[in-house]
Amino acid sequence: MIAEVAVENTAYSFDKAFSYYVPQNLCDLAKTGCRVLVPFGASNAKRQGVILKICGGGAAGLKAVFSVLDREPLLTDEAVSLVFWIKEHCFCTLFEAAKLFFPAGIRFKLKTFYALVKTLSQLENEELEDDEREAVRYFIGRRKPVRGDKLTKDLSLPPDSALLERLVKKGIIVKTTGAVRQVGDATQKMVRFSACGGEPKLTAAQKRVYDILHEAGCASVREVCYFAGVTQSVVNAVADKGLAEYYEAEVYRNPYA
C-alpha cells in the first residue's frame, strides 16, 4: 500500500505529495487525513506529514512510513481536496495548507531525546572531559530518555554546545527523535466557596457572589460574574475577605469530537 504524504518543512519550490510505502503492520491505521512520521531527505530525518491519498502498489524504491500519529483522520475528504486548491492559489506548501484544517489545540512536535547506553562498569574505562563526566552523572539513574531542551537547561549548556554530540559519537549516549503530542487542553479560572463560621458583613454585590458560591460550591469566574451581575473586582473582594479562593481547572478538549 502506498501513501501520498504532504511533508512539513519542505521548500515551496519542490513541494509535492511524496510517495511512501506503508508497512503491513500500519495498513489498518494509515488512512487519508491522518498524520504520520516519515523519513525525508538524504539523512532520512524524521518529519511529520499528513496522508492525502492511499493507493495500491509495491515498496520498490520507496521509503517506509515510520508510524501513524492519529487514531482517526483529522481531515475529511472535502478538506483534503481543499488542501490542493489552497496550495495552487496561495503561497504555501501542502502541509501548511493541511494544518489549516487541524482541530484547535492539537499538534505534534518532533523532539530530540538522549539516553545513556553504557553501563557504569563500561564508563569506568572511558576517558572523559570534565563537562562530559558531569553530563554522564546527570544520566545515571534516569530510566527514561531525556529531552534535548531539558538537558540543555539542566546542564546550563549554551545553544552552540557540542557536548551531547561528542557523547553520541563516543557511543556513551544515544540520540533519538520522536513525536510529542501537545494537546492544549483549555484552562478555566474557577472560584470556590471557602468561608468558615458566620456570614461576614458584605455589600449587596458581594452578598450575591457569596450566595451563589455558598449554594453551588464552585463555578467559573465568568459564570459567577454573569449570574451575580458583577465584575471580577467584586469576586476579588469576596476572595480577599477569605470567603472564596481561585484555582485553575482544565477543560478537556477532544480533538476527535
Buried (B, 14 or more C-beta within 10 A) or exposed (E): BBBBBBBBBBEEEEBEBBBBBBBEEBBEBBBBBBBBBBBBEEEEEBBBBBBBEBEEEEEEEBBEBBBBBBEEBBBEEEBBEBBBEBBEEEEBBBBBBBBEBBEEEBBBEBBBBBBBEBEEEEBEEBEBEEBBEEBBEBBEEEEEBBBBEEBBEEBEBEEEBEBBEBBBEEEBBBBEBBBEEEEEEEEEEBBBBBBEEEEEEBEEBBBBBBBBBEEBEBBBBEBBBEBBEBEBEBBBBBBEBEBBBEEEEEEEBEBEE
